[in-house]
């Protein structure tokens, strides 16, 4: 017997046996692990038409929280599994327990709350989220009929929604209108306000609302009344070619030809909107040499000034407001009450600047230097014109040491001269007779 050959045979058998064991271990381990797990996956999407099917018009919930998996036996949370860029989640779970897979989006409603008693792998565990959709058109309503026509211009402004979701989270969303002027905003459950884009740089302003689908042209926004049975909201953004025009007029009370230094007057300004869009104008009292004592509560005074005012609320087209100011006349150089509305409202210029200024002449004099008499009625019934007189001023004394009576002494001196001449004449006549 060849021991050398026998030893080699034993070694070869051992090598083959070891190699086979390693191959079995390498190929059997993954199969064993796969048998011990299950995989649950699905799509999370916004179901705009609430038909429980991901179809045209729906959008995926990308990079979201996704789902929460719970062991139904122990009621312990196994884990939260988020969605990827494709809106899908994937959960690899130990095989054996019975699982509940629920969507974890408290800000939305659902047709399906969860998949329960999950014990096998599945790829169709989809969840459709039910929020609210705001949709509409942004266009220039050239004919003013409230309906978009094929030949009317559209714009691609950004539409914003700001509010609070049902879970208390502050939410701010924004979308841009497409080339056809249409837009849509997906909102979770909650309270939201949708704001139209500011297009005053393009000389466009919101048109007067004509239907319930329009945005408020004063605030440029509208609150969304969310209802569970109506999750789609129509909101059109209609614009017009803006013609801003504010006219200004003024009146002074009391109306006098002459005012005395220290007097108080009431200045009433009338601001009329003669344009086609709401505006909140500013105005200034030019060359002001008076003290502003008070002003009405429909305007605010710009900090750091005493004559620059802003109207609080926008004035609707065809409407006007009255602004009351009380002034103290503390400077005799003040010769004109001059008010001027500003020429630019935001980025909308005033199309008619000739009616922006209101002036009233005013005369102020020192106390005691002049009085104005009331008109006197003559015997013929005609009123004599008012006259201004300078009153006599009594003084305590003069350079002669005599009390001043206000009467001239020249009359008495003339009478004394006449009497003296007469006496001298009589004296010379008597002497001639005696001689």
Secondary structure by P-SEA (a helix, b strand, c coil): ccaaaaaaaaaaaaaaaaaaaaaaaaaaaaaaaaaaccccccccccccccccccccccccccccccccccccccccccbbbbbccccbbbbbbbccbbbbbbbcccccccccccccccccccccbbbbbbbbbbbbbbcccccccccccccbbbbbbbbbbbbbcccbbbbbbbbbbcccccbbbbbcccbbbbbbcccccccbbbccccccccccccccbbbbbccccccbbbbbbbbccbbbbbbbbbccccccccccccbbbbbbbbbbbccccccbbbbbbccccccccccccccccccccccccccccccccccbbbbbbbbbccccccccccccccccccccccccccccbbbbbbbbbccccbbbbccccccccccccbbbbbcbbbbcccccccccccccaaaaaaaaaaaaaaaaaaaaaaaaaac
